[in-house]
Amino acid sequence: MSDDRYDAQQVRQLLGYQSKKAFEQGLDNGEVAQPDGYGEDQEPFWFPESLNGGVPLSLGDIAQLAGVDRSAPQKWHRSPTGKAARGYEKATPHPMKTVAAAMGVPVPEADEAHPRYPRRVVVGFLKAIGYMDARGRLVKEIQNKGPGRWVPVNPTIDPHPVKNPDEAVDSKTNKPLALDPLTKGRYRHYVPHAREVLGYQTVSAFNAALSKGRAPKADAYDELQRPFWFLETLEWHKAEAQERKEKRLAGREPDGYTEDGKPYYLLPEDSYYAKNPGAASEARQEASE
């Protein structure tokens, strides 16, 4: 068993129960595992492994929990989640199983004729793609969003928990990683969020900068094939903005310097004058006359 413990309020958020009453009903119905013990204050607590138990959710249950049409969980279970567009990676064939693997939660019933998933995995998936917020509440703005490659209202939570979160730092900034305090997952920033962090006026301006290589490449793609950036990537890019600007204004670095200290540049090997040295001398002579 893990040394981590979750109290009742944290378990509610991890399992996506919208109210204390609903959570208590889940306990009574066996949807939630019974507490692993009680603290000195007589409040119940659960270990992370215990939250993988309880009655798993069918695809119909998942649709009801997420507030979506019954066809959506079918796609999340085993179908590609969208056409692969230019710049996007191949579609993930088993999005929810991918999240379960990231969380380290076994899903033995996922390959059955009528698949079922632990509630913790479902909520982790919904938080990862933007249907639920960090507290396990449905995000109102995306309800009835329908098909299409929409983006989350707010940054989402990566389902991969960071190991040793107290010691996790960014390799470039040497600052602690921004993590969800409950799941220890990193925050995923999508195009609108990245645009805001980097100070672009519009999404179109950000996309243009991205296509020209002036904005950082996406760190990865989520379960619905949408590019996202970690906050540290964006902050590092922003911190280097002045240095990149100075390099652009300075132009190309000289290939060397003459004896009197003047810079010189070598011609590309495939250029006309590099292939015809005599032509270069004639051009210089004509220019001096």
C-alpha positions in Angstrom: 0.0 0.0 0.0 1.1 3.6 -0.7 1.9 5.9 2.2 -0.4 8.5 0.6 -3.8 8.9 2.1 -6.9 10.7 0.8 -9.7 12.1 3.0 -13.4 12.0 2.1 -13.3 15.4 0.3 -10.3 14.4 -1.8 -11.9 11.1 -2.7 -15.0 12.9 -3.8 -12.9 15.0 -6.2 -10.8 12.0 -7.4 -14.0 10.0 -8.2 -16.0 12.9 -9.5 -19.0 13.0 -7.1 -20.7 16.3 -7.3 -22.1 16.4 -3.8 -21.5 14.9 -0.4 -24.9 13.1 -0.6 -24.0 11.5 -3.9 -20.7 10.3 -2.5 -22.4 8.8 0.6 -24.8 7.0 -1.7 -21.9 5.7 -3.7 -20.4 4.3 -0.5 -23.7 2.6 0.4 -24.1 1.1 -3.1 -20.6 -0.3 -3.3 -19.5 2.2 -6.0 -16.8 3.4 -3.6 -14.6 1.1 -1.6 -15.0 1.2 2.1 -12.4 3.3 4.0 -9.0 1.8 4.8 -9.1 3.2 8.3 -9.8 6.2 10.5 -7.5 8.9 11.7 -7.0 10.2 15.1 -9.9 12.7 14.4 -12.1 9.6 13.5 -12.3 10.9 9.9 -12.1 8.1 7.3 -9.2 7.8 4.9 -8.4 5.8 1.7 -5.2 4.6 0.1 -4.8 5.3 -3.6 -5.0 1.6 -4.5 -8.4 1.2 -2.8 -9.9 3.8 -5.1 -9.4 1.5 -8.1 -12.1 -0.8 -6.6 -15.8 -0.4 -6.3 -18.3 -1.1 -9.0 -16.8 -0.2 -12.4 -18.7 2.0 -14.9 -20.2 0.8 -18.1 -20.0 2.9 -21.3 -23.6 4.0 -20.6 -22.6 5.0 -17.1 -19.7 7.0 -18.4 -21.9 8.8 -20.9 -24.2 9.8 -18.0 -21.3 10.9 -15.8 -19.8 13.0 -18.6 -23.1 14.4 -19.8 -22.5 13.3 -23.4 -24.2 11.1 -26.0 -23.7 7.4 -25.6 -21.6 7.3 -28.8 -18.8 9.3 -27.2 -17.7 6.7 -24.7 -17.6 4.2 -27.5 -15.0 6.4 -29.3 -13.1 7.0 -26.0 -13.0 3.2 -25.5 -11.6 1.9 -28.7 -12.1 4.1 -31.8 -9.7 6.7 -33.2 -10.7 10.0 -31.6 -10.4 12.1 -34.7 -8.9 12.3 -38.2 -5.1 12.7 -38.2 -4.6 16.3 -39.5 -1.4 17.9 -40.6 0.9 18.4 -37.6 -1.0 15.9 -35.5 0.2 12.5 -34.4 -1.8 9.3 -35.3 -5.0 8.9 -33.4 -4.9 7.0 -30.1 -7.0 3.8 -30.7 -7.8 3.2 -27.0 -7.9 6.6 -25.2 -9.3 5.5 -21.9 -7.0 2.5 -21.7 -4.1 4.8 -22.4 -5.1 7.0 -19.4 -5.5 3.9 -17.2 -2.0 2.8 -18.1 -0.6 6.3 -17.4 -2.3 6.2 -13.9 -1.1 2.6 -13.3 -4.7 1.3 -12.8 -5.6 -2.1 -14.1 -8.7 -2.4 -16.3 -9.4 -6.1 -16.6 -12.9 -5.6 -18.0 -11.9 -3.2 -20.8 -11.5 -6.0 -23.4 -14.8 -7.6 -22.7 -17.9 -7.5 -24.9 -19.4 -5.0 -22.5 -16.4 -3.0 -21.2 -16.3 -1.4 -17.8 -13.8 1.0 -16.3 -12.9 2.0 -12.7 -14.5 5.3 -11.9 -11.1 6.7 -11.0 -9.9 6.1 -14.5 -13.0 7.7 -16.1 -12.7 10.8 -14.0 -8.9 11.0 -14.7 -9.7 10.8 -18.4 -12.4 13.5 -18.2 -10.0 15.8 -16.4 -7.3 15.1 -19.0 -9.5 16.0 -22.0 -11.3 19.0 -20.3 -14.8 17.7 -19.5 -14.1 17.9 -15.7 -12.2 20.5 -13.7 -9.6 19.7 -11.0 -12.3 19.3 -8.4 -14.1 16.7 -10.4 -17.0 19.0 -11.5 -18.3 19.1 -15.0 -17.2 22.1 -17.0 -20.4 23.9 -18.1 -18.9 25.7 -21.1 -18.2 22.5 -23.0 -21.5 20.7 -22.4 -23.3 19.8 -25.6 -20.1 20.7 -27.5 -20.8 18.1 -30.1 -18.2 16.7 -32.6 -15.1 18.6 -33.7 -11.7 19.4 -32.4 -12.7 21.9 -29.6 -10.2 22.9 -27.0 -10.7 22.9 -23.2 -11.8 26.1 -21.5 -9.0 25.8 -18.9 -5.6 23.9 -18.8 -6.3 20.2 -18.1 -4.5 17.7 -15.9 -2.1 15.2 -17.4 -2.9 11.7 -16.2 0.7 10.7 -15.6 1.5 11.4 -12.0 4.9 12.9 -11.4 7.2 10.7 -9.3 8.7 12.4 -6.3 6.7 15.6 -6.8 8.5 17.3 -3.9 11.8 17.0 -5.8 10.4 17.5 -9.4 12.0 20.5 -11.1 12.2 21.8 -14.6 15.6 21.0 -16.2 15.8 24.4 -17.9 14.5 26.8 -15.3 15.4 24.7 -12.3 12.1 25.7 -10.8 9.5 23.3 -9.2 7.0 21.9 -11.7 3.5 23.2 -11.6 1.4 20.2 -10.5 -2.2 19.5 -9.6 -2.0 19.1 -5.8 -4.4 16.2 -5.7 -3.2 13.9 -8.6 0.4 15.2 -9.0 -0.2 15.6 -12.7 1.2 18.4 -14.8 -1.0 21.1 -16.3 -1.6 20.9 -20.0 -2.0 24.3 -21.8 -3.7 24.3 -25.2 -3.5 26.8 -28.0 -5.7 29.6 -26.4 -3.9 29.2 -23.0 -0.4 29.1 -24.7 -1.3 32.2 -26.7 -2.3 34.1 -23.5 0.9 33.0 -21.6 3.1 34.1 -24.5 1.3 37.4 -25.0 0.0 36.9 -28.6 -3.0 39.1 -29.3 -5.0 36.4 -31.2 -5.0 32.6 -31.8 -4.3 33.3 -35.5 -1.2 35.2 -34.6 0.0 32.4 -32.3 -0.7 29.8 -35.0 1.2 31.9 -37.5 4.2 32.1 -35.2 4.0 28.4 -34.6 4.1 27.6 -38.3 7.1 29.9 -38.7 9.0 28.3 -35.8 8.8 31.4 -33.6 6.6 29.7 -31.0 7.7 26.5 -29.2 6.6 23.2 -30.6 4.0 21.3 -28.6 5.3 19.1 -25.8 2.8 16.3 -26.8 -0.7 15.5 -28.0 -3.6 14.5 -25.8 -6.0 11.6 -26.1 -8.1 13.6 -28.6 -5.0 14.5 -30.7 -4.8 18.1 -29.6 -1.4 19.7 -29.1 -0.6 21.0 -25.7 2.3 22.7 -23.9 3.5 22.4 -20.3 3.7 25.7 -18.4 7.4 25.5 -18.0 8.0 25.2 -21.8 6.0 28.4 -22.3 7.7 30.3 -19.5 11.1 29.3 -20.7 10.3 30.4 -24.3 9.0 33.7 -23.0 12.1 34.3 -20.9 14.3 33.8 -23.9 12.3 36.2 -26.1 14.8 39.1 -25.8 17.8 36.9 -26.6 16.1 35.5 -29.7 15.2 39.0 -30.9 18.8 40.2 -30.5 20.0 37.3 -32.5 17.6 38.0 -35.3 18.6 41.7 -35.5 22.3 40.8 -35.4 21.9 38.7 -38.5 24.1 35.9 -39.6 27.3 35.2 -37.5 30.5 35.8 -39.6 32.5 32.7 -40.6 35.7 34.4 -39.6 37.7 37.6 -39.5 40.5 39.0 -41.7 43.9 40.0 -40.3 42.7 43.6 -39.9 39.6 42.4 -37.9 37.0 42.7 -40.6 34.3 39.9 -40.7 34.0 37.7 -43.7 31.3 35.2 -44.9 31.8 32.0 -46.9 29.7 31.4 -49.9 27.3 28.4 -49.9 28.9 25.6 -51.8 26.1 25.4 -54.3 26.0 29.1 -55.1 26.9 30.4 -58.6 30.0 32.3 -57.4 31.3 29.4 -55.3 31.2 27.2 -58.4 32.6 30.0 -60.7 35.4 31.8 -58.7 36.4 33.8 -61.8 32.9 35.3 -62.1 33.2 36.6 -58.5 36.5 38.5 -59.4 34.9 40.0 -62.5 31.9 41.1 -60.5 34.1 42.9 -57.9 36.1 44.5 -60.7 33.0 45.8 -62.4 31.7 47.2 -59.1 34.9 49.1 -58.5 34.9 50.8 -62.0 
